[in-house]
Amino acid sequence: MNYKNVRTVGTVLFLAALFGQPLRANQCTQSDAAGRWGFTLNGWLILPTGAVPAAAVGLAHIDVKGNVTGTEARNVGGGYADETLSGSLTINSDCTGSLTVNFSEGGQPVRTSVLSIVLDDDKKEIRMVQKSLALPNGSVLPVVITVEARRIATED
């Protein structure tokens, strides 16, 4: 092998080492979201009578298969409630995904929310925007809601 070929091979190996690792670091798997998360929610429900503010805080646990469970304390238009939640999270390789969550108060279903998500900040934060909110009777309410979740602990 002559010097030109050695230099070409060396350059290719150097560039692969330099750029290959960051590309792999920016990929996500389902298990990257596993752990305990604290979250805040802010936004508006758009009702026929006008927009109503909504806010919430909560804790969620996500297992390595994407199953989600947790609790939420929420206030909508001045009405407070403690709720439980369960659902499923799907993570794509580009760190985007989808979250479907069912909320209950006292064991009674109150709504199902679907959110688009992105795993952010070196997989320590999930940013979300709500796509839909459906009531148990099938009615769909328009919403403008964002959610930010911070990792509290990773899955053991």
Secondary structure as GFF3:
##gff-version 3
##sequence-region A 1 156
A	DSSP	alpha_helix	3	25	.	.	.	ID=ss1
A	DSSP	three_ten_helix	30	33	.	.	.	ID=ss2
A	DSSP	beta_strand	35	47	.	.	.	ID=ss3
A	DSSP	beta_strand	50	62	.	.	.	ID=ss4
A	DSSP	beta_strand	67	76	.	.	.	ID=ss5
A	DSSP	beta_strand	79	91	.	.	.	ID=ss6
A	DSSP	beta_strand	96	105	.	.	.	ID=ss7
A	DSSP	beta_strand	108	120	.	.	.	ID=ss8
A	DSSP	beta_strand	125	134	.	.	.	ID=ss9
A	DSSP	beta_strand	140	141	.	.	.	ID=ss10
A	DSSP	beta_strand	143	154	.	.	.	ID=ss11
###
